[in-house]
Amino acid sequence: MKFPSTFGRAGVLAPLVLPALALAVSAQEAAPEAAAPPTSALDSGDTAWMLVSTILVLFMILPGLALFYGGLVRAKNVLSVLMQCTMITATVIVVWVLWGYSFAFGGGTSPYWGGLGKLFLIGVGPESESGSIPELVFACFQMTFACITPALIVGAFAERIKFSALLLFVVLWVSLVYFPIAHMVWDSSGLIFGWGALDFAGGTVVHINAGVAALVGALMVGKRDGYGRDNMAPHSLPLTMIGASILWVGWFGFNAGSALAANGTAALAMINTLTATAGAAISWAVVETVARGKASMLGAASGIIAGLVAVTPAAGFVGPVGAIVLGAVASAVCYWFVAVVKIRLGYDDSLDVFGVHGIGGLVGAIGTGFLASSSLGGVGYAEGVSMAGQVWTQILAVLVTIVWCGVVSAILYKVVDIAVGLRPRPEDERQGLDISAHGEVAYHS
């Protein structure tokens, strides 16, 4: 048999080659469908936004919170506060990688902690995903929340805490208080998450948590030497204003970033972060003018922080007008605690961490239950949930956070006091922590 000359010298192999070639082509056409790799849910826009949000939250701590607190203390202690914020951030980053991420988001089924499944970030690499972003990005974003929360606490006992005691307390506190609360509120297997509590960006996890620990610390560390007698006015309100402004800018990563995507929810959180903060700053200035006759720069900065704190749990759930109301109400309540309640009770919360973060977080968390209603411009509740039911859930979440944080924090302060002592020597405190603890001064005459 002859074959077409187009096969040339290989024509004699055609009866064998052609069927095999046909089978190979058929298999090649079918192969992509049979062996197609799993579809990735990663979104480059979401990932880019979350990278930026993570940087913004770090910017809140260094230099934002550090400058805000640094300006509020006396000149002899400003470097100590900057150092505390810096070293808390570095310490918690290491703790988060070693065991913190696993304790909070380790994939365990316990309602109280995440387990040991992701110690040392085992299994969390470039290929692992968390929704539409890489899991490493999610881990970094949550890491910055873990850093800023204990840094907030230091304002309560600023100017009178031993540096070694603070760092030991922070390691223990994030491990036994922050990580479990973060798991309970934000992990799908968490206790408070299962109740359906609304905490968009950390009203309970960050602000109530930090505020309660701050109050317990202020009481257990004791008052500053000379409190109520010496002049303890802020040494640099310009630094405080710069810090507050940086915090406001960084808070867009904190709140809008908590959408975990570049979408409409992030946009809602962004506008609420603007409107609530504006309402709170105006509210503080008005209340202060009525009470004292003048509106102060310190008051405006405090109002900004109060508004940011209050809108944190609500940012993705309430409408812009509701956010204004929430910020204004929270600011007025915080002013009352700072200017009236603290003075009457006589405790020394140096930089009003409990009065602003604890109380502002409480007002914000419970207020979210009301203002999330679609009838008040919010996004509405889950199916079958009423306003009364949601508010009650918010109250339960707040109570669990207060009790867990309060009891465990008190134990940890006592443990640290026994181990290394909480306070420096009286003469070191009078000299100032900058020189006595760190051997340097902020300003040279």
URNOR-V246567 format. One record per helix or strand. SS is the DSSP state (H for helix, E for strand). FROM is the first residue (numbers start at 1). LEN is the number of residues. If there is no record, write none. Layout:
# URNOR-V246567
SS,FROM,LEN / SS,FROM,LEN
This chain:
# URNOR-V246567
H,5,30 / H,44,29 / H,75,31 / H,119,3 / E,129,2 / E,133,2 / H,135,23 / H,163,24 / H,191,5 / H,203,19 / H,237,23 / H,264,29 / H,297,16 / H,320,26 / H,353,19 / H,374,3 / H,387,33 / H,426,6 / H,433,6
